[in-house]
Amino acid sequence: MPPLARLTAEARRAGGGLPRQFWWLWTSTLVNRLGGFVVTFLAMYLTQQRGYSAAYAGLVASLFGLGSAVAAVGAGVLTDRLGRRPTLLAAQLSTALFTALLGFADGPAAIAAVAFLVGLASNASRPAVSAMIADLVPAADRVRAYALNYWAINIGFGASAAVAGLIAVHGYLTLFLLDAATTLLCAVVVFVKVPETRPDAAPDAAPAAAAGREPRVGLGTVFRDGPFMAVVAVNLLLALVVQQGSTTLPVDMGAHGLSTTEFGLVISLNGALIVLLQLPLTRLMENRDRTALLVAGALLTGWGFGLTALAGSSAALYALAVAVWTVGEIVTAPTMMALVAEHSPARARGRYQGVYSLSWSLASFAGPLGGGLLLQYAGSWALWGGCAAAGTLAAAAFVRIGRRPARPEPVPAVPAGSAGSAAAVRAAEGIAG
């Protein structure tokens, strides 16, 4: 079977039986990521086009991450209180506005301030989207749904990274405006086709009935959830490594004489491999030992970035390093998503997803700043060697987490004589059995 036909067959198998609203949400994600040019090329834009230092580029990326961190928690609460749909629409409209403004911003202070606002607006959509998927898709199909959404993200990322490198040669402003336009189009798709999915907004739905029996969950409850926060902490460590792919990696490649086009093609390999391998590898990982998968993913991610130290001025070696850490990403991403989904009660999905998103946001803040400083003052060997060490530490942490006894999930009492069962309640809550 030809590769394209095989990929199409795998996609049909993976997507069968999922609700129509999920596919509209999937489409909006794809449209948004097809125009996601700015974050990938922001560091190269600041250093090569505007003439700022690697340290300043890291600072701007860190402010973007700081905005993302604020949004992660705040948008998680809004997702539960106001609803998924209004939170998502407000985030997308704000992102479109601030992304366009970033293209016109001039001066270090103005650029830094607008970058913070872009990070604030863009990450506010993440808890809402993740909660919507959990609301729309039955528990048994959620890993598959999250893998498909991740697949859409990377289809868009791979295409946008390859095309954006060519567009940037003729001017970066076009990248900012196209990014804003696709985000606006994404908001239109959500407004027209995606309904509100918050459980208590649909009284006739089974998840809403289960949600009505759940105790109220605040942010403090989430942060006191030890097993969940351990997963978040290890994810933060890995996210610090992954952040180097869009911040210090382009700076390092530029310092070794590679062009924006070469960087675009190299980094697009990440998205292309995920598009080709995500679905078949997700199927192969079904029923595998979760700890072993997380350990393998952490080692491949850390040591894949570590290989970058050997690349020098060779685009091929940079591509090899990207291929290795991409496989680690493919292994880790759906496994982590499954863990978060299992820990998220129906009425607190926004908060749990927001705190999980916070680990990525904190990495977006600390990763570029630390990586930029390390690259500028200690050199590429120290930076990429540190990534390898972080991946190894994360793998060891996953081994320790895997040795802990599983935390028993609370099951609400079912009135005697009712048609429901404990298993049905668990399914309604979204807790994997």
Secondary structure as UniProt FT lines:
FT   HELIX           3..15
FT   TURN            16..17
FT   HELIX           20..34
FT   HELIX           38..44
FT   HELIX           45..49
FT   HELIX           54..81
FT   HELIX           84..104
FT   HELIX           108..123
FT   HELIX           125..136
FT   HELIX           139..141
FT   HELIX           142..168
FT   TURN            169..170
FT   HELIX           173..193
FT   HELIX           199..201
FT   TURN            203..204
FT   HELIX           206..212
FT   HELIX           219..223
FT   HELIX           226..242
FT   HELIX           243..245
FT   TURN            246..247
FT   HELIX           248..255
FT   TURN            256..257
FT   HELIX           260..285
FT   TURN            286..287
FT   HELIX           290..306
FT   HELIX           307..310
FT   TURN            311..313
FT   HELIX           315..343
FT   HELIX           346..348
FT   HELIX           349..377
FT   HELIX           380..403
FT   TURN            416..417
FT   HELIX           422..429
//
